[in-house]
Every structure is written in structure tokens, then in C-alpha cells.
Amino acid sequence: MFFGCGEYASKQWAYGPSISLTFLTVGLYALATLAWLPALLHNNHLAVMGTAWLLLATVATVSIGIVAFHERVSGIKIIGIVFSVLSLVLLSL
């Protein structure tokens, strides 16, 4: 959740950079990083947890881009997202 909010704030920063948006974005990303530590404690398999974390970040980023900023995702990019989900499934076996 913090990462997704950081992505939104960073896009807003790109539209109009300001010191307050800079601190907000960095703070949200820092909270997202701190949330990683308990997640890693819960499941100490770095390859699977790292891939899951990155996959969730990718889904959050793509979703925010599509819903909030009306960005388009090409067919080839959708295929890439599907393969990333498949990689998590294969790593979990």
C-alpha cells in the first residue's frame, strides 16, 4: 500500500515538482521498505518473497497508471505481466 501511494505521489511530483511532494514520496517509499522486513520474517525464502514483493509493486504501479492516470498498457506489456505472475508460481513450487 505504501509503495502504491509512493508511486502515485511520484507521478504527481513529475507533473509539478515541489519539496513537499519530494518528502512525501521519499517517506512513502521508506515506509514501503520498512514493511518488507516483517514480510521477510514471516516467510524467510528470499527468492519467493522478493519476487512476490516486486510482482505486487508491478501490479500496483500498472493499476495506478491505468486507473488514476489513464495510461495505456500494450499487449506485449500485458504478456510480460502474465509471465511475471507465472514466475512467482514456478518459484513457489
Stockholm file with secondary structure:
# STOCKHOLM 1.0

chainA/1-93         MFFGCGEYASKQWAYGPSISLTFLTVGLYALATLAWLPALLHNNHLAVMGTAWLLLATVATVSIGIVAFHERVSGIKIIGIVFSVLSLVLLSL
#=GR chainA/1-93 SS CHHHHHHHHHHHHHHSCCHHHHHHHHHHHHHHHHHHHHHHHHSCCHHHHHHHHHHHHHHHHHHHHHHTTCCCCCHHHHHHHHHHHHHHHHHHC
#=GC SS_cons        CHHHHHHHHHHHHHHSCCHHHHHHHHHHHHHHHHHHHHHHHHSCCHHHHHHHHHHHHHHHHHHHHHHTTCCCCCHHHHHHHHHHHHHHHHHHC
//
